[in-house]
Amino acid sequence: MAAYEISEINRRIEQDPQRFVEECDLRLQESIVRASEKILGNMKKSPVVLLSGPSGSGKTTTAMKIEEELESRGVSTVTISMDNYFKTLDPETAPRTPEGEIDFESPELLDMELLNKHFTALERGEKIRIPHFIFSLQERSATRFTPLRLRENEVAIFEGIHALNDCITYAHPEAVKLYISANSHFAKDGALILESSWLRLTRRVVRDVNFRGTDAYTTLKLWANVLRGEKLYIDPYIHKADISIDSTLPYEVSLLKRYAEPLFKEISPSTPEYAQLEKISQAFERFTELSPKYVSSTSLLREFIGGSAYFADNKEDVS
């Protein structure tokens, strides 16, 4: 794992923030190009792409960027969220955490049988009907579907945290397998200051408040089980990936701190998770703040702060 030096980040932001941001985004784009070339070279074997990564990794924007790159090379692309393949929740049979809560991170909640049938159908050029999951009701719609049949020069990207699970990859070994996560840490004079999981938590808190109607406390309360789920259900399959992408952008803490700090301050010091937030907030103090005016609408971070070119409902940040 890489570790970005905070003093160098601050120097670049103070010296020429626009150039620094553009250089960081370009490095991530190079990874997108590499993944796209892998997909292009594999199209004759399979039109299916499996994109996995933990919460807060930027899977959705990554899928959109790959789609954009492929289409610039004449390949049509459809991106499907595997969240639509959740089964209607039955509290009686749903998997549980050790604390007795419903384990929303478990792959048992996904309709793996239907996913595999759909992958096989797409590889055969057959038509499928993508289901629609209603999160507010925790059930699959009985009437809403999206029809899809891949044309000759078209691929389908299925993105979700369980995309590399053995239940899928064993049945479809020819599919291109991608993994994305914010893997890098931030250090000061070689000493770890902010670890990658803290970065992803910050991303998720900001995004959930902005676009998912979830307050910071709720996101924070769920985080321990999210990390538990990653260790159980995602980490064992990372090695399956043909290509891994680190979505960390060196300038992002300097950008995210202005959005996250007010949200963190709303959390009561009496909450069990407050100690972790305090460590993150202390780390923020070491970073020079970066204005969002330097950040392109195509930046992966716009998925979290708003103003993304890839989402119609991702409102523009004008601060």
Buried (B, 14 or more C-beta within 10 A) or exposed (E): EEBBBBEEBBEBBEEEBEEBBBEBBEEBBEBBEEBBBBBBEBBEEBBBBBBBBBBBBBBBBBBBBBBBBBEEEEBBBBBBBBEBBBBBBEEEEBEEBEEEEBBBBBBBBBBBEBBBBBBBBBBEEEEBEBBEBEEEEBBBEEEEBEEBEBEEEBBBBBBBBBBBBEBBBEBBEEBBBBBBBBBBBBBBEEEEBBBBBBBBBBBBBBBBBBBEEBBBBBBBBBBBBBBBBBEEBBEEBBEBBBBBBBBBBBBBBBBBBBBBBEBBEEBEEEEEBBEBBEBBBEBBEBBBBBEBEBBBEBBBBBBBBBBBBBBEEBEEBEE
